[in-house]
Amino acid sequence: DGDHAWLAAKHKEVLDFHRTSLREALASYDMHGFPFHFPWSDFATVKRAIAHTAIHITDPADTHTEFAIGVHTKGFTSCANNDYLSVWVYVATLKRSTSRWP
């Protein structure tokens, strides 16, 4: 099954590349962030919870802060036939580490 072996090798190559790239990037940055988990109700609830952390407030003179966000959703069906949506939101600030760069 040569195609399967090639695909598995390619997958490992891409995964290793991403891991190395992430490791190198995180070595250059100070990162602060929060994971959130919500049962979905509405966007305003999610936005309010994230804004409450004040992660978006930075020094106006600091032009080197970057922001990252990741979202994952998963639908569930319970025994009582009550469907619901679970939402994970990851937010972070990234700033070049002054301790690692001249």
Secondary structure, DSSP 8 states (H G I E B T S, - for coil): -HHHHHHHHHHHHHHHHHHHHHHHHHHTEEEEEEEEEEE---HHHHHHHHHHTTTT---TT---EEEEEEEEEEEEE-TTS-EEEEEEEEEEEEEE-TTT--
